């Protein structure tokens, strides 16, 4: 499906908003103005936005901690996200979790991230199977990492999804490192998508730094699932440009490898594409960038001015107390 000019500029907006939020979030934490740890999205913007853009509003998505673009695209506002990150009552979790973990909203068909990978996969499979039982033309999509593809729940989910022909799309964000363990020390195969072969489902590889390529591949997988074709495993190859979390300096990553991937920064690649194809000019990109900066600064001000949750509400909205 070809993208209109309006679609392309919207995709760029979501990528730019993600990068702007991410940079300001990291700056706040380095200033000691945040709570707990935080995770950078740098290098993953094309995957989270490209995949999220391929979904319909009624579809369900279960993102993980490097899919901020998908959270934003699905309707979580920067105000709610920053308030959540600062542990405020106006945040997504009402101050229960000052992190990207658990930051979901079922009214937006957005399942909160389950901290340990790949435990969002069986949950997303459950959502997909509910669509089958109710005969609804809906799709569930979830993300996971390269290291998680070596765990039991990953393979159990693929097997069940294949057996039951579930309308499920799994996107592996292969960012070369599972925390500090490089891919070559995790598995013998170079292409994780090959693991789909053992379950009789398609495995597709895409350049995770090319947002339109991600969109096209995931959109095809989503429509295949929606039409009864069953699950697809998509491997998006990219690079985690910073450490596992803000506390991790990632000294174990070769500097030349980072430099190689920095030259293929997903945001810069898309800017160059839009300019080369005359979709827009530099002034339009700058205007979008300024709009994102204003939106994020507003969100920070809102979050910092928001109240902390009241202690007597601690048992509200939890499954067990």
PyMOL commands that set and color helices and strands:
alter all, ss='L'
color gray80, all
select helices_A, chain A and resi 5-30+45-53+68-73+78-85+106-108+120-133+147-150+152-163+183-185+192-199+211-226+255-262+266-276+282-305+311-313
alter helices_A, ss='H'
color red, helices_A
select strands_A, chain A and resi 60-62+140-145+168-174+177-178+181-182+202-207+232-237
alter strands_A, ss='S'
color yellow, strands_A
deselect
rebuild
show_as cartoon
